[in-house]
Amino acid sequence: MYSKYFTEEHNFFRQSFRDFLKKEAVPNIDRWEETGQIDREIFKKMGDMGYFGLYYPEKYGGLDLDFFYTVIFLEEMQRINSGGFAAAMWVQAFLGAQHLLKEGDDRIKEEYLVPTLSGDKIGCLCISEPFGGSDVAGMRTTAVKDGDHYVINGSKTFITNGVYSDYLVVAAKTDPEANGRGISIFLMDRETAGISATKLNKLGWRASDTGEIGFDNVRIPAENLMGEEGKGFPYIMQHFALERLIMAINAHARAEFALEYTVGYMKDRTAFGKSLDKFQALRHKLADMMSETEMAKNFNYSIAEELDKGLYPVKEASMAKLLSTKIADEVIYGCLQFLGGYGYIEEYPLARMWRDSRLGPIGGGTSEIMREIIAKMTLDGKDYKPAAN
């Protein structure tokens, strides 16, 4: 299919990555979904192929490719029907790693970013807290300077790769009285004394490990502060635009795959002497769902293009996440209905897809938070700018 966003090289990459996933991931997906643990070997294989470094500079082991290679990376992972596997991979590639790239010094980049992109180290990003959720400025985790160390106490929750990762990128308050202006970003090795992790039992994203993390007088070297002290909030905010676009792309790809599967099912399944795709009520509902998915996809592509040009599309990325995750939920719900009783059976893909999709309007900032960001920008004249690194 023609698209102004994808070249022949993009299409070749799509097919090669699809083949890689079919060989290396698909045979293991059901086992990972059942155990809630993804083999470390797949991280290394992904890293060796350069998939974690698509959007990163060559000096750190990346490939320095345009963002539409990342779009393909995200879309193809949705086609193998494991939101948990996809999340573990894109969290590895972007969440903690973006902070390493933007705020880490040369030592941190060499010791942590390089092995992250190669798949030799697994990372996670710890921001959300049990008492705060989307309220980043209200976090309670503290980091107190003690000589040439910081002592960190508190907890984080809903952390993807939070149990089995090798290091943690952690937001904590260095000035509890300064609200959002008192947050800083730190790097921790997993084996540091005082860190504990408990795996959460989730409705969906079953393959990924999602943890609640505790910090009990965790002492880390002062050199593990990333960027400037007190600048953590703008650092976090500037990376949220990328995370929200990622989740929007995941959503349209998830909806598209659900529709593709459902169309095949409708052509094969018969009722009252004809295939399901011949019933007008179903045909027209399908037409609505396809139209909404296509609109979301092309809107997301336009924002990806802006991001690739170095722009900072906060409002548009928030809109994309809000609408794309809503559309994906509705589309997948509708597709499950088309399958009737089989949609409710675990052997059919829609049951897992429906559970996985439900996290879309929650993770990475809830839909309610997206609406407030959009309202602040359109009604109150709020202007979000990237942090100065």
C-alpha positions in Angstrom: 0.0 0.0 0.0 1.3 3.5 -0.9 2.2 5.8 1.9 4.2 9.0 1.7 5.8 8.1 5.0 7.5 4.8 4.1 10.2 4.1 1.5 11.2 0.9 -0.1 13.9 0.6 2.6 11.2 1.0 5.3 9.2 -1.7 3.7 12.2 -4.1 3.6 12.8 -3.4 7.3 9.2 -4.1 8.1 9.3 -7.5 6.4 12.7 -8.5 8.0 11.5 -7.5 11.5 8.2 -9.4 10.9 10.3 -12.5 10.0 12.5 -12.0 13.1 9.5 -11.8 15.4 7.9 -14.9 13.8 11.1 -16.9 14.4 12.3 -15.6 17.7 9.2 -14.3 19.6 6.0 -15.9 18.4 7.0 -19.5 19.4 7.5 -18.3 23.0 4.7 -15.8 23.4 2.2 -18.2 25.0 4.8 -19.4 27.5 5.8 -15.8 28.4 2.1 -14.9 28.8 1.6 -17.8 31.2 4.8 -17.3 33.3 4.9 -13.5 33.3 8.6 -13.6 32.5 10.3 -12.9 29.2 13.5 -14.8 28.4 16.5 -12.5 28.7 17.8 -14.0 25.5 15.3 -12.2 23.4 16.5 -8.8 24.7 20.0 -9.7 23.5 18.8 -10.9 20.2 16.8 -7.7 19.7 19.9 -5.7 20.7 22.2 -7.6 18.4 19.9 -6.8 15.5 19.9 -3.1 16.3 16.2 -2.9 17.1 16.7 -1.1 20.4 19.0 1.5 18.7 17.0 2.5 15.7 16.5 6.1 16.9 19.8 6.5 18.7 23.2 8.0 17.6 25.8 5.6 16.1 28.3 6.6 18.8 26.3 4.7 21.4 25.7 1.7 19.2 22.5 3.0 17.6 21.6 3.2 13.9 20.5 6.9 13.8 17.5 6.1 11.5 14.5 8.2 11.0 11.5 7.8 13.4 9.4 5.8 10.9 11.7 2.8 11.5 10.5 3.1 15.1 6.9 3.3 13.9 7.4 0.0 12.1 9.1 -1.5 15.2 6.0 -0.6 17.3 3.4 -1.6 14.7 4.9 -5.0 14.0 5.1 -6.0 17.7 1.4 -5.4 18.0 0.8 -8.0 15.3 2.0 -10.9 17.4 -0.7 -10.2 20.0 1.2 -9.8 23.3 0.9 -6.3 24.7 3.3 -7.4 27.5 6.1 -8.4 25.2 5.7 -5.3 23.1 5.7 -3.1 26.2 8.9 -4.8 27.6 10.7 -4.1 24.3 9.6 -0.5 23.8 10.2 0.3 27.5 13.7 -1.0 27.0 14.2 1.0 23.9 12.8 4.3 25.0 11.7 5.0 28.6 14.8 4.8 30.8 17.1 4.9 27.8 15.9 8.4 26.7 16.9 9.7 30.1 20.3 8.1 29.8 20.7 9.7 26.4 19.5 13.2 27.3 20.5 13.6 31.0 23.3 11.0 31.5 26.9 12.0 31.4 29.6 10.3 29.3 30.2 7.6 32.0 26.5 6.8 32.3 26.1 6.6 28.5 29.0 4.3 28.2 28.2 2.0 31.1 24.4 1.9 30.8 23.1 3.3 27.5 25.4 1.3 25.3 24.6 -2.1 26.9 20.9 -1.1 26.9 20.9 -0.7 23.2 22.9 -3.9 22.7 20.5 -5.8 25.0 23.1 -6.7 27.5 21.4 -4.7 30.3 17.7 -4.3 30.9 16.4 -1.0 32.3 13.2 0.5 33.7 11.9 3.9 34.5 10.4 4.6 38.0 8.1 7.6 38.2 4.5 6.5 39.2 3.8 6.0 42.9 1.2 4.1 44.9 -0.3 7.4 46.2 0.3 9.5 43.2 -0.5 7.8 39.9 -0.4 10.5 37.2 0.4 13.2 39.8 4.1 13.4 39.1 4.6 16.6 41.1 3.0 14.9 44.1 5.5 12.1 44.4 6.7 11.2 47.9 10.0 9.4 47.2 12.9 11.5 48.6 16.6 11.7 47.9 18.6 13.3 50.7 22.2 14.4 50.1 24.7 12.8 52.5 28.2 13.7 51.7 29.1 12.2 48.3 26.0 10.0 48.3 22.2 10.4 48.1 19.9 8.4 50.4 16.7 7.4 48.7 13.5 6.3 50.4 10.0 5.7 49.0 8.2 3.5 46.5 7.1 3.3 42.9 4.5 1.2 41.2 3.3 0.0 37.8 6.9 -0.2 36.6 7.3 -2.2 33.4 10.5 -4.3 33.6 10.5 -3.4 37.2 11.3 -6.8 38.6 13.9 -8.3 36.3 15.8 -5.2 35.1 19.5 -4.6 35.8 19.2 -0.9 36.6 16.5 1.7 37.4 16.1 5.3 36.4 14.3 6.8 39.4 12.6 10.2 40.0 12.8 11.4 43.6 12.4 14.7 45.4 15.6 16.4 46.5 13.5 19.4 47.8 10.2 18.1 49.1 9.0 21.7 49.7 9.4 22.8 46.1 6.6 20.6 44.6 7.4 19.8 40.9 10.5 22.0 41.0 12.2 19.8 43.6 12.4 16.5 41.6 15.6 15.0 40.4 16.5 11.9 38.3 18.9 9.2 39.5 20.4 6.0 38.3 20.5 2.9 40.5 22.0 -0.6 40.0 19.6 -3.4 40.8 21.9 -5.0 43.4 22.2 -1.8 45.5 21.2 -2.6 49.1 17.7 -1.5 50.1 15.9 -2.0 46.7 13.0 -4.5 46.8 10.5 -5.4 44.0 7.2 -7.2 44.0 5.6 -8.4 40.8 2.0 -7.2 40.3 -0.7 -9.5 39.0 -2.3 -7.7 36.0 -5.4 -8.0 34.0 -3.5 -7.7 30.7 0.1 -7.3 29.5 0.7 -10.7 31.2 4.0 -11.4 29.6 5.8 -8.4 31.0 6.9 -8.0 34.5 5.3 -5.0 36.2 6.6 -4.3 39.6 6.1 -2.3 42.8 9.5 -1.0 43.9 10.5 -0.1 47.4 13.5 2.0 48.4 14.7 1.6 52.0 17.7 3.9 52.7 19.2 3.2 49.3 22.6 4.8 49.1 23.9 5.7 45.6 26.9 7.8 44.6 26.2 11.5 44.0 27.6 11.0 40.5 24.5 8.9 39.7 22.4 12.1 39.7 21.4 12.7 36.0 21.3 16.2 34.7 20.8 19.0 37.2 19.3 18.6 40.6 15.8 19.9 40.7 15.3 19.7 37.0 13.6 16.3 37.0 10.1 17.5 36.3 10.8 19.2 33.0 13.1 16.2 32.1 10.2 13.8 32.7 7.7 16.1 30.9 9.8 16.4 27.7 9.9 12.6 27.3 6.2 12.2 27.9 5.4 13.4 24.4 7.4 10.5 22.9 5.9 8.0 25.3 2.3 9.1 24.4 2.9 9.0 20.7 4.3 5.5 21.2 1.2 4.4 23.0 -1.0 6.0 20.2 0.9 4.1 17.5 0.6 0.9 19.5 -3.2 1.6 19.7 -3.8 2.1 16.0 -1.6 -0.9 15.1 -3.5 -3.0 17.7 -6.9 -2.0 16.2 -5.7 -2.6 12.7 -4.5 -6.1 13.5 -7.8 -6.9 15.2 -9.7 -5.7 12.2 -7.5 -7.7 9.8 -8.1 -10.9 11.9 -11.9 -10.2 12.2 -12.3 -9.7 8.4 -10.8 -13.1 7.8 -13.0 -14.6 10.4 -16.2 -13.0 9.0 -15.4 -14.3 5.5 -15.0 -17.9 6.8 -17.8 -18.0 9.3 -21.3 -18.6 8.1 -24.7 -18.1 9.7 -28.2 -18.5 8.2 -26.8 -19.6 4.9 -24.2 -16.8 4.3 -20.9 -15.6 5.5 -20.9 -13.0 8.3 -19.3 -10.4 5.9 -22.6 -10.3 3.9 -24.8 -9.1 6.8 -25.3 -5.3 6.4 -25.3 -4.5 10.1 -21.9 -6.1 10.5 -20.5 -4.7 7.2 -21.5 -1.1 8.2 -20.1 -1.4 11.7 -16.9 -2.7 10.3 -16.7 0.2 7.9 -17.1 2.6 10.8 -14.3 0.9 12.8 -12.0 0.8 9.8 -12.6 4.5 9.1 -11.8 5.5 12.7 -8.6 3.4 12.8 -7.4 4.8 9.5 -7.9 8.4 10.7 -6.1 7.7 13.9 -3.2 6.0 12.1 -2.7 8.9 9.7 -2.9 11.5 12.5 -0.3 9.5 14.4 2.0 9.4 11.3 1.7 13.2 11.0 2.9 13.6 14.6 5.7 11.1 14.0 6.8 13.3 11.1 6.9 16.4 13.4 8.9 14.5 16.0 11.3 13.3 13.4 11.9 17.0 12.4 12.8 17.9 15.9 9.5 19.5 16.9 7.9 19.1 20.3 4.2 18.1 19.7 2.9 17.9 23.2 -0.7 18.8 22.4 -0.8 16.6 19.4 0.8 13.6 21.1 -1.7 14.0 23.9 -4.6 14.1 21.5 -3.2 11.1 19.6 -3.0 9.0 22.8 -6.4 10.1 24.0 -8.2 9.3 20.7 -6.2 6.3 19.5 -6.5 4.4 22.7 -10.2 5.1 22.8 -10.7 4.0 19.2 -8.6 0.8 19.8 -10.7 -0.1 22.8 -13.9 0.4 20.9 -12.7 -1.4 17.8 -11.4 -4.4 19.7 -14.6 -4.6 21.7 -16.6 -4.6 18.5 -14.3 -7.2 16.9 -14.8 -9.5 19.9 -18.5 -9.1 19.5 -18.3 -10.2 15.9 -16.8 -13.5 17.0 -19.7 -14.2 19.3 -18.9 -16.9 21.8 -15.5 -17.6 20.2 -14.4 -14.0 21.1 -14.6 -15.0 24.7 -12.4 -18.1 24.3 -8.7 -17.9 25.2 -7.7 -19.8 22.1 -8.9 -17.0 19.9 -6.8 -13.8 19.8 -9.5 -11.3 20.7 -9.7 -12.2 24.4 -6.0 -11.4 25.1 -6.1 -8.4 22.7 -9.1 -6.9 24.6 -7.4 -7.3 28.0 -4.1 -5.8 26.7 -5.9 -2.9 25.0 -7.6 -1.7 28.1 -4.3 -0.4 29.5 -4.1 2.1 26.6 -6.3 4.8 28.2 -4.6 4.3 31.6 -0.9 3.9 31.1 1.5 6.7 30.3 -1.0 9.2 31.6 -4.8 8.5 31.8 -7.3 9.8 29.3 -8.5 12.2 32.0 -5.0 13.7 32.3 -4.7 13.9 28.5 -7.9 15.9 28.4 -6.6 18.3 31.0 -3.3 18.8 29.2 -5.2 19.6 26.0 -7.6 21.9 27.8 -4.7 23.8 29.4 -3.0 24.4 26.1 -6.2 25.3 24.1 -8.1 27.2 26.8 -5.5 28.5 29.2 -2.7 29.2 26.8 -0.3 26.9 28.6 2.9 26.3 26.6 5.0 23.3 27.3 8.7 23.5 26.2 11.4 20.9 26.2 13.9 21.0 29.1 17.2 22.7 28.5 19.9 20.0 28.7 
